[in-house]
Structures are given as structure tokens and as C-alpha cells.
């Protein structure tokens, strides 16, 4: 994809989100327009999340392939350690937040 195409798609996505979410919450619009604008903005957000996550799989897949081929087990171990740290951190932060909300242990 060329740079101008990327800029055009980014402008479309950003404009949809920037206009769709606030305008979709306006009081003077009919329910149909509110639903359409909010849904369009939400759809763009979901697409962007999918696109980012699909691109995130490529380095992990490459590391797994190189580790299987004996290229660099240290790189695979680094990815695995980073992923493990992220999961542990999320578990710790979620646990702390539960207590902050006043939930019983």
C-alpha cells in the first residue's frame, strides 16, 4: 500500500471516529442517525483493532519459526518472557483494581 493510500485510509478512519462518536451522542438527532453514526465509528475502531492485532502476530510467528529452525532461541525466549510478564502484570493490576472498587477478596 502506498503512502498516499495509507494517509487517505487514516483520514477516513480518524474522521469517522472523530465525527461519528460525538455526533452520534447529540440529542437533536433521530435514533436512527445516532445508531448509524455510533455503529460506523465502532466498526472502524474494531477494524483498526483487528488490523493492529493481525500485524502483531507476524513477529511472534517469525520468532517461533526461527526458534524451530535453530536460528535464535534467545529471541523466542525473549518474546515468551515478555508475553508472560504482560499476562502477570495484567493479572496483578486487575487484582488491585478489584480491591480499589470495594469488592471483597
N, C-alpha and C positions, 0 to 999 in steps of 0.2 A: 504494500500500500504506500502510495507516495505521500510526501509531507502535506501538500495541499488537501488531499483527500482526508488525511488524519485531522487536519485543522477544521475542515468542514464538518466532519462527524463529531468532533469535540464541541464545536459551536452549537450544533443541533442538540446534542445531549445536554450540554450545560444550559442552553436556552430553555429546553423543555423542563428541566428540573427547576431552574431559576424562576420561570414564569408559572409553571404548572402547579407547583405546591402552594405558593402563596395565593395565587388567583383562585385555585380550587377551594380555598378556605374562605373566600369572600362571601358575605351574607347576601348580597343582591342577586347572585346568580341562581338559576334554577338548579334543582338537584341533579338533573341530567348533565349539565355543564360541569358542575362540581365533580361529579363522579368521573366524567370523561377526562378532565384535566388531571385529577389526582391519580387516576389509573395510568394515564400516559406517563406522568412523571415517575410513578412507581415502577412501571415497566422498563423505563430507561435505566433506572437505578439497578434493577435486577439484572438487566443485560450487562451493565458495567461490572457488577459483582461477578457474574459468570465469566466475563471476558478476562478479568484480572485473575480469577482463580484458575482458569484454564491455562493461562500463561505461567502461573506459579507451579504447575505440575511439571513443566518441561525441565527445569534444573534438577528437580528431585529424580525424575526419570533418568536423566543423563547420569546423575551420580550413582544411581542403582546399576545402570548398565556398565559404567566404568568399574564399579566395585566387583561386579560379577566377572568382568574380563580381567581383573587383577590390575587395573590401571592405577587406582588410588583409593585404597580402603580408608585412608585417613580422611578423605573428603566425605565419603559416605558416613563415617563415624561423626564427623562434624555436623552434617545435616541431621543425623539421628539425635545427637546431643541437643542441638538447637530446638528440634521439634519436641523432645522430651522436656526441655526447660520451659518452652512455651505452654505445654499442657500443664506442667506443675505450677507455673505461675498463675495460669487461669484458674486452676483449682484453688490456689491459695487466695487469690483476690476475690473469687466468688464466695468463698467461705467467710472472709472478713466482711464482705458486703451483706451477707445474710445476718450477721450479728449487728451490723450498723442499722439495719432496718427494724430491729427489735424482735427478730424471730428467735424462738427458743432453740437451744442447741440440740 
